[in-house]
Each structure stands twice: as structure tokens, then as C-alpha cells.
């Protein structure tokens, strides 16, 4: 029987209560990792932990609002206290372009600051808090869930697009700094994924463009459909594994062919 790819590793996954983060946490558990999961939704986190434990895995729920500047360091501390270490950090928590979509001239300043705090500052603070552990063991994987909007713009989503562009800058800079320390830092750039957050964005765009929801969904990318959260998992597993030791500072599109 083949060894599971993440056997014995400890992963911290943010924004894990639903959507992409939940799918990644489940995928990591199936590959043998113990998973610490954090998000604001305590009940949803606990249901994920229960699912992992029922499958024979180890999981820890850490409810937290990562928009609070003190929360990232506390989440890392709780993971270390309960799990003993961290090997893999997945920065997935974020605010999407569905939050208060508006032209730049009318964009809400408070939403701008809130979006950058969660989408960019929180990954920076989590990375900063986790790096000493990874540097000490000379092994680690940091995976930032960006978006194709880290490479291409999205109308009426200035804060989201700017924050995801910034996340790629963070990814590439940290990757360069720790390249000789056994630590890789990469980004995954999904296209539209079937999540509650993306549902709201599509509803907005369908109304704006005068299309039905189904018609817009079929036009989103060359494959004619949204991705499922589980379709992001194989790339997330690869980038967390031993096999990715020579892959760092990269941003991988998983988008159904939108971006090249």
C-alpha cells in the first residue's frame, strides 16, 4: 500500500469552515496530516473536526476572527500547544469580491481596510508567526490561496483584486527569503469555485449584465462551469508534500482555462 503523502505532518488551514478551506483540510486529513482548522464559524469547524476524527484522523478547531491583528499569533500558539508543531500553513481565509461590490469611485473605505486586513495582513502575520518553527526544523510548506484575480482584474472588486495581487507579492518575497531553508512558499489561483461566497458574486454580476445565473455560470471559463472545492485539493496536496521540494515562489492557476 502506498504511503499517504502527508503522513505525520501537521497542517494549519485558515478559513476552513466551508468551501475551499474545508475541502483542503479534509484532503490533508485523508493524506495523513493532523489538521488545525480556524474560522469564525465554531459550529461548522466542529462538524469538520468530528468528520476528520470519525475517519480516524486528528483535528483541532480554533474559532477566531483573523481580522483581529492579535488573532494570527494566537492561532499559531494554540496549534503549537495542542499539536506540538506546524509543518504546513494554508492561508485561505478571506473576503471575496461579493462583499459590497461597487465601482472604485463609490467603494466603501471601511470595506477596503477590512478586506486588506483579512486577505493580506492576516496571511502576513500568520506566516511571520509560523516561520520560526519552520526555520528551526528546516522544513515547511506555506500555501496561499490567491485567485486568478491576483493576476487579472475584476470589475467592482477593487479591494479583493488589490489584496490578492498583494498576496502574490508576499508569496514571492517570503519564498525568496527562505529558499535555502527547506521551506517552500507558493500560491494557488482558483477561478470561480462553487461556494456560497461565489454564489453572491455571480448573482451580482448576472443582474449587472442582464443574464440569468445559469447563463453567466456557463460563460465563466472555457470548460463551461464553475470548479468544485475538491478540485483545488490535488494542487494543495502536491504543494504540501515532499514532492514539491523544488517548487517555490510560484502561482498556479486552477481556473478552467480563464488565465494562462
C-alpha positions as CSV (number, residue, x, y, z in Angstrom):
1,X,0.0,0.0,0.0
2,X,1.3,3.4,-0.9
3,X,2.2,5.7,2.0
4,X,-0.1,8.7,2.4
5,X,1.6,11.9,1.1
6,X,1.3,13.9,4.3
7,X,1.7,11.2,6.9
8,X,2.9,12.6,10.2
9,X,2.6,16.3,9.2
10,X,0.7,19.0,11.0
11,X,-1.2,21.5,8.9
12,X,-2.9,24.8,9.9
13,X,-5.7,25.7,7.5
14,X,-7.5,29.0,7.8
15,X,-11.0,29.7,6.5
16,X,-11.7,26.0,6.9
17,X,-15.4,26.1,8.0
18,X,-16.6,25.7,4.4
19,X,-15.7,26.0,0.7
20,X,-12.1,25.6,-0.4
21,X,-10.6,25.7,3.1
22,X,-12.8,22.9,4.3
23,X,-12.0,20.8,1.2
24,X,-8.3,21.2,1.7
25,X,-8.5,20.3,5.4
26,X,-10.4,17.1,4.5
27,X,-8.0,16.3,1.7
28,X,-5.0,16.7,4.0
29,X,-6.5,14.5,6.7
30,X,-7.1,11.8,4.1
31,X,-3.4,12.0,3.2
32,X,-2.4,11.5,6.9
33,X,-1.9,15.0,8.2
34,X,-3.2,16.2,11.6
35,X,-5.2,19.4,10.8
36,X,-5.8,22.5,12.9
37,X,-8.6,24.5,11.4
38,X,-9.7,28.0,12.1
39,X,-12.5,30.3,11.0
40,X,-15.2,32.4,12.7
41,X,-17.9,29.7,12.4
42,X,-17.4,27.5,15.5
43,X,-20.2,25.0,14.7
44,X,-19.0,24.5,11.2
45,X,-15.5,24.0,12.4
46,X,-16.6,21.4,15.0
47,X,-18.5,19.5,12.3
48,X,-15.3,19.3,10.3
49,X,-13.3,18.1,13.3
50,X,-15.9,15.5,14.0
51,X,-15.8,14.3,10.4
52,X,-12.0,14.0,10.4
53,X,-12.0,12.2,13.8
54,X,-14.6,9.8,12.7
55,X,-12.4,8.9,9.7
56,X,-9.5,8.1,12.1
57,X,-7.7,11.4,11.8
58,X,-6.6,14.1,14.2
59,X,-8.1,17.6,14.1
60,X,-8.4,20.7,16.2
61,X,-10.9,23.5,15.9
62,X,-9.7,27.1,16.7
63,X,-12.5,29.6,16.3
64,X,-11.0,33.0,15.5
65,X,-11.6,36.2,13.6
66,X,-8.3,36.7,11.7
67,X,-9.3,40.3,11.0
68,X,-8.2,40.9,14.6
69,X,-4.4,41.7,14.5
70,X,-3.9,39.7,17.6
71,X,-5.6,36.5,16.3
72,X,-3.0,35.1,13.9
73,X,-0.3,34.7,16.6
74,X,-2.8,33.3,19.0
75,X,-4.0,30.7,16.4
76,X,-0.4,29.6,15.8
77,X,0.2,29.4,19.6
78,X,-2.9,27.2,20.1
79,X,-1.8,24.9,17.2
80,X,1.7,24.5,18.7
81,X,0.3,23.9,22.2
82,X,-2.1,21.2,21.0
83,X,-0.3,19.7,18.0
84,X,3.3,20.2,19.1
85,X,4.4,21.7,15.8
86,X,3.4,23.1,12.4
87,X,4.6,21.8,9.1
88,X,2.1,23.3,6.6
89,X,0.4,26.6,6.7
90,X,-2.5,27.2,4.3
91,X,-3.7,30.9,4.2
92,X,-7.1,30.5,2.8
93,X,-9.4,32.8,4.9
94,X,-10.6,35.9,3.1
95,X,-13.3,38.3,2.0
96,X,-14.4,37.8,-1.6
97,X,-15.4,40.2,-4.4
98,X,-19.0,39.5,-3.4
99,X,-18.7,41.8,-0.4
100,X,-20.0,45.2,-1.3
101,X,-19.3,45.2,-5.0
102,X,-19.0,48.8,-6.3
103,X,-17.1,51.0,-8.7
104,X,-13.9,52.5,-7.2
105,X,-15.4,56.0,-7.1
106,X,-18.1,54.7,-4.8
107,X,-16.2,52.0,-3.0
108,X,-16.6,51.8,0.8
109,X,-13.4,52.8,2.5
110,X,-14.1,50.7,5.6
111,X,-14.6,47.6,3.4
112,X,-11.3,48.3,1.7
113,X,-9.4,48.3,5.0
114,X,-11.4,45.2,6.3
115,X,-10.6,43.3,3.1
116,X,-6.9,44.0,3.1
117,X,-6.7,43.2,6.8
118,X,-8.1,39.7,6.3
119,X,-6.8,38.9,2.8
120,X,-3.3,40.3,3.1
121,X,-2.3,41.3,6.6
122,X,-3.6,38.1,8.2
123,X,-1.5,35.8,5.9
124,X,1.5,38.0,6.6
125,X,1.0,37.8,10.4
126,X,0.3,34.0,10.2
127,X,3.4,33.5,8.1
128,X,5.5,35.6,10.4
129,X,4.3,33.7,13.5
130,X,4.8,30.2,11.9
131,X,8.1,30.8,10.3
132,X,10.3,30.4,13.4
133,X,9.0,26.9,13.8
134,X,9.6,26.0,10.2
135,X,13.1,27.6,10.2
136,X,14.1,25.6,13.3
137,X,13.2,22.3,11.6
138,X,14.5,23.3,8.2
139,X,11.3,22.1,6.6
140,X,7.9,23.7,5.8
141,X,5.3,24.4,3.3
142,X,3.3,27.7,3.1
143,X,0.4,27.8,0.6
144,X,-1.5,31.0,-0.1
145,X,-4.9,30.7,-1.7
146,X,-4.9,33.7,-4.0
147,X,-7.2,33.9,-7.1
148,X,-7.0,34.4,-10.8
149,X,-7.8,38.0,-9.6
150,X,-4.2,38.1,-8.3
151,X,-3.2,38.2,-11.9
152,X,-6.2,39.7,-13.8
153,X,-8.7,42.4,-12.6
154,X,-12.3,42.0,-11.6
155,X,-14.7,44.9,-12.1
156,X,-16.3,46.4,-9.0
157,X,-13.9,44.4,-6.7
158,X,-11.0,46.8,-6.2
159,X,-10.2,45.7,-2.6
160,X,-10.4,42.0,-3.4
161,X,-8.2,42.3,-6.5
162,X,-5.7,44.6,-4.9
163,X,-5.4,42.3,-1.8
164,X,-4.9,39.2,-4.0
165,X,-2.2,40.9,-6.1
166,X,-0.5,41.8,-2.8
167,X,-0.7,38.2,-1.7
168,X,1.4,37.1,-4.7
169,X,4.0,39.7,-3.7
170,X,4.0,38.3,-0.2
171,X,4.3,34.7,-1.6
172,X,7.2,35.5,-3.9
173,X,9.2,37.6,-1.3
174,X,8.9,35.0,1.5
175,X,9.8,32.2,-1.0
176,X,13.0,34.0,-1.9
177,X,13.9,34.7,1.7
178,X,13.6,31.1,2.9
179,X,14.5,29.2,-0.3
180,X,17.7,27.7,1.3
181,X,15.9,26.7,4.5
182,X,13.9,23.7,3.3
183,X,10.7,25.9,3.1
184,X,8.6,26.4,0.0
185,X,6.1,29.2,-0.4
186,X,3.6,29.0,-3.3
187,X,0.1,30.3,-4.3
188,X,-2.9,28.6,-5.8
189,X,-5.0,30.9,-8.0
190,X,-8.5,29.4,-8.4
191,X,-11.0,30.6,-10.9
192,X,-14.7,30.7,-9.9
193,X,-15.5,27.9,-7.4
194,X,-18.9,26.8,-6.3
195,X,-19.1,28.3,-2.9
196,X,-21.6,30.5,-1.0
197,X,-19.3,33.5,-1.4
198,X,-19.0,33.0,-5.2
199,X,-22.8,32.4,-5.5
200,X,-23.3,36.0,-4.2
201,X,-20.8,37.4,-6.7
202,X,-22.4,35.6,-9.6
203,X,-25.9,36.9,-8.5
204,X,-24.5,40.4,-8.6
205,X,-22.8,40.0,-12.0
206,X,-25.8,38.3,-13.6
207,X,-28.0,41.2,-12.6
208,X,-25.4,43.7,-13.7
209,X,-25.0,42.0,-17.1
210,X,-28.7,41.2,-17.7
211,X,-28.1,37.4,-17.8
212,X,-29.6,34.5,-16.0
213,X,-27.5,32.9,-13.3
214,X,-27.1,29.7,-15.3
215,X,-26.1,31.6,-18.5
216,X,-23.4,33.5,-16.7
217,X,-22.1,30.4,-15.0
218,X,-21.8,28.6,-18.3
219,X,-19.7,31.5,-19.7
220,X,-17.3,31.9,-16.9
221,X,-14.5,29.8,-18.4
222,X,-13.6,27.6,-21.4
223,X,-14.8,24.4,-19.6
224,X,-18.3,26.0,-19.1
225,X,-18.8,25.5,-15.4
226,X,-17.5,26.6,-12.0
227,X,-15.0,24.4,-10.2
228,X,-15.9,22.4,-7.2
229,X,-13.9,23.0,-4.0
230,X,-12.5,19.4,-4.1
231,X,-10.9,20.3,-7.5
232,X,-8.5,22.6,-5.7
233,X,-7.3,19.9,-3.3
234,X,-4.9,17.9,-5.6
235,X,-2.7,21.0,-6.1
236,X,-2.9,21.8,-2.4
237,X,-1.7,18.3,-1.6
238,X,1.1,18.4,-4.1
239,X,2.4,21.7,-2.8
240,X,2.3,20.4,0.8
241,X,4.2,17.2,0.0
242,X,7.8,16.1,-0.2
243,X,7.4,16.0,-4.0
244,X,7.2,19.8,-4.2
245,X,10.7,20.5,-2.7
246,X,11.9,22.2,-5.8
247,X,8.7,24.3,-6.4
248,X,8.7,27.7,-4.7
249,X,7.7,31.2,-5.4
250,X,5.1,30.0,-7.9
251,X,1.4,30.9,-8.5
252,X,-0.6,28.0,-10.0
253,X,-3.8,28.7,-11.9
254,X,-6.7,26.2,-11.3
255,X,-9.3,28.0,-13.2
256,X,-10.8,26.0,-16.0
257,X,-8.7,27.9,-18.6
258,X,-9.5,31.5,-17.8
259,X,-5.9,32.7,-17.2
260,X,-2.8,31.5,-19.0
